[in-house]
Amino acid sequence: MYYNSLRYFQIAAEELNVTRAAERLHLTQQALSTHLTKLEAEYGTAFFERRKSGLVLTPEGRRFYEFAVNALELEERAAADIADIRHTRSGSVTVGTTMTRAVTLLPEVIASFSQKYPAVKVSVGITTYHHNELEEKLLSRELDLIIVPVTITPPSTIAAHELERSWFCLSIPRAFIETILSPSETLRGFSELPLSRQKERILSSGLLGRIPFVYSAKRVAQRSRQFLRQFAPENPAVLDLSGCENLFGAAFCGHTAVFTHNTLIRNAVSDDGAPEQFVYYLDAPEFPFSISVYYHQDTRNHAVLSFVSELTDFAQKRRTPPPEEFFASLD
């Protein structure tokens, strides 16, 4: 390879003696002399003056020595960088996803991935509108991978792995459940009741008729309205939001009950052992839907493959089985 010739020249220029240079390079003197002669012939000039006392660099040789040293240093750094990328010690991953998934899925995955691969840069591009933009950028290789609901049939060049399934649910903050408890009852005790008993208590208390509800116009509007007509027909406190991101914020502020997907609600447990959100699954034939990661089949970016592995491992650990329905089928 050309870099071998540069290495031979560098050692010869440093030793200025063919015998010593050949010994350092583990070559015969004749082999080294042949390499140097071919290199000079390639550039059409002499790099050395051959004298009885040894070699002397010509002006061209001194200049070529500077070039050889710099080129070999660059080659060494390139080889180290390539090895780092191959072993995921460095590199980059560009991820495209929706705002919702960026908030609910990626923070934990990126934190875990960055602990394992601290020198790999992860960049996230977010869209709040259609998935088409992300799909086009994946196909044009502007993005290494995308995480979106399953809305596309990917071409054969794209690999896909399901990360999680989402079901339609009602999330009621603990503050509202507290209002229907007896003086001797605890939130934890209520959360441990059978679902049928929880449903009976919620409906008999009239809770659903006097708490505010939020749902998203984009995805769950029809089922949300059906539920409200059936179980809370007189409730005026209903807000129809245009985006899942606003709905997501409303769920965690604890001021409203929310119709959403179970993957948007992470049911944290408080110090008293009761959940922050009481999540009840609803029957909806159009659900569940899947969230998947898509990436190029032929990718040789080891950082991308490691990130996909981190995603799938994380999703597998938190994947839940199909839920028990809380409310009966909505007509």
Secondary structure, 3 states (H helix, E strand, C coil): CHHHHHHHHHHHHHHCCHHHHHHHHCCCHHHHHHHHHHHHHHHCCCCEEEECCEEEECHHHHHHHHHHHHHHHHHHHHHHHHHHHHCCCCEEEEEEEEHHHHHHCHHHHHHHHHHHCCCEEEEEEEECCCCHHHHHHHHCCCCCEEEEECCCCCCCCEEEEEEEEECEEEEEEHHHHHCCCCCCCCHHHHHCCCHHHHHHHHHHHCHHHCCCEEEECCCCHHHHHHHHHHHCCCCCCEEEECCHHHHHHHHHHCCCEEEEEHHHCCCCECCCCCECEEEEECCCCCCCEEEEEEEECCCCCHHHHHHHHHHHHHHHHHCCCCCCECCCCCC
